[in-house]
Amino acid sequence: MKIATILGSLNKNGSCAHALNIIHDEFRKSGDIEIITIVPNGFTLPFPGQSLTNSDEDKLQKLISEADGIIITTPEYHGTFSSIVKLIIENLGYPSVLSGKAVSLLGVAGGSIGAIKSLEHLRSVCSHIGAIVLPGPVSIPNVHSVFDTEGNCLDKKVEKRLRTFAVELVTYTEKHICPEHALEEQVREKS
Ligand SMILES: Cc1cc2nc3c(=O)[nH]c(=O)nc-3n(C[C@H](O)[C@H](O)[C@H](O)COP(=O)(O)O)c2cc1C
């Protein structure tokens, strides 16, 4: 099984990255999972309408196409999800390669209300382009007191929730996405 994780921040050592580290650790424990890490700093992505000779749009689309499940993380910025997440989505094609994919959402926020608004907005956009957005997104409020500067999680409940969140995507993908692929391969082999 291949799971792609999208870091929705340009801060490679920020809160989204810290939360993703725990999720990656849980995937490694689960065994047979290939993790495709998408860190936006490593991609040159055009804005819609802009043409770049060195664009990584195709590379990004290929990585997401190969994934059985996807986690999108975002910080809450001004009451919504980050512009880098929007730029990534805009580079996933129209129609989008996210269509039909199982997608789980994780938001972090500096404030006490959490990333509720970002997650609602992001869910709406992902659903609009045909992704299967799993219920139970994770919102981490007051995130600067949840992780220390080394990225250690200081809140056991948050860590537990992140690990469960990772397992939930794996379970869903195993039950509903991977059998579909197997069935399709069988049908193709026969024809
Ligand atoms: C431009 C900007 C806007 C922000 N807007 C909000 C906000 O609306 N609500 C909130 O709770 N936190 C807000 N924050 C705090 C971020 O959510 C928080 O710093 C988060 O840890 C950033 O994630 P990162 O470390 O992965 O980049 C904002 C931070 C920045 C830099």
PDBQT file of the ligand as one rigid body, heavy atoms in Angstrom, charges set to zero:
ROOT
HETATM    1  C1  LIG A 201       0.220  34.334   8.297  1.00  0.00    +0.000 C 
HETATM    2  C2  LIG A 201      -0.256  33.521   9.472  1.00  0.00    +0.000 A 
HETATM    3  C3  LIG A 201      -1.604  33.457   9.739  1.00  0.00    +0.000 A 
HETATM    4  C4  LIG A 201      -2.075  32.692  10.821  1.00  0.00    +0.000 A 
HETATM    5  N1  LIG A 201      -3.406  32.640  11.056  1.00  0.00    +0.000 NA
HETATM    6  C5  LIG A 201      -3.865  31.895  12.100  1.00  0.00    +0.000 A 
HETATM    7  C6  LIG A 201      -5.272  31.809  12.347  1.00  0.00    +0.000 A 
HETATM    8  O1  LIG A 201      -6.096  32.369  11.656  1.00  0.00    +0.000 OA
HETATM    9  N2  LIG A 201      -5.668  31.047  13.395  1.00  0.00    +0.000 N 
HETATM   10  C7  LIG A 201      -4.787  30.380  14.206  1.00  0.00    +0.000 A 
HETATM   11  O2  LIG A 201      -5.196  29.717  15.150  1.00  0.00    +0.000 OA
HETATM   12  N3  LIG A 201      -3.455  30.444  13.977  1.00  0.00    +0.000 NA
HETATM   13  C8  LIG A 201      -2.971  31.174  12.939  1.00  0.00    +0.000 A 
HETATM   14  N4  LIG A 201      -1.627  31.224  12.676  1.00  0.00    +0.000 N 
HETATM   15  C9  LIG A 201      -0.705  30.368  13.467  1.00  0.00    +0.000 C 
HETATM   16  C10 LIG A 201      -0.356  29.066  12.698  1.00  0.00    +0.000 C 
HETATM   17  O3  LIG A 201      -1.506  28.273  12.502  1.00  0.00    +0.000 OA
HETATM   18  C11 LIG A 201       0.682  28.279  13.472  1.00  0.00    +0.000 C 
HETATM   19  O4  LIG A 201       1.839  29.084  13.661  1.00  0.00    +0.000 OA
HETATM   20  C12 LIG A 201       1.095  26.959  12.844  1.00  0.00    +0.000 C 
HETATM   21  O5  LIG A 201       1.944  26.309  13.727  1.00  0.00    +0.000 OA
HETATM   22  C13 LIG A 201       1.856  27.078  11.542  1.00  0.00    +0.000 C 
HETATM   23  O6  LIG A 201       2.127  25.781  11.059  1.00  0.00    +0.000 OA
HETATM   24  P1  LIG A 201       3.596  25.325  10.610  1.00  0.00    +0.000 P 
HETATM   25  O7  LIG A 201       4.463  25.477  11.834  1.00  0.00    +0.000 OA
HETATM   26  O8  LIG A 201       3.483  23.906  10.171  1.00  0.00    +0.000 OA
HETATM   27  O9  LIG A 201       4.004  26.234   9.493  1.00  0.00    +0.000 OA
HETATM   28  C14 LIG A 201      -1.148  31.989  11.628  1.00  0.00    +0.000 A 
HETATM   29  C15 LIG A 201       0.222  32.071  11.335  1.00  0.00    +0.000 A 
HETATM   30  C16 LIG A 201       0.671  32.815  10.276  1.00  0.00    +0.000 A 
HETATM   31  C17 LIG A 201       2.151  32.882   9.977  1.00  0.00    +0.000 C 
ENDROOT
TORSDOF 0
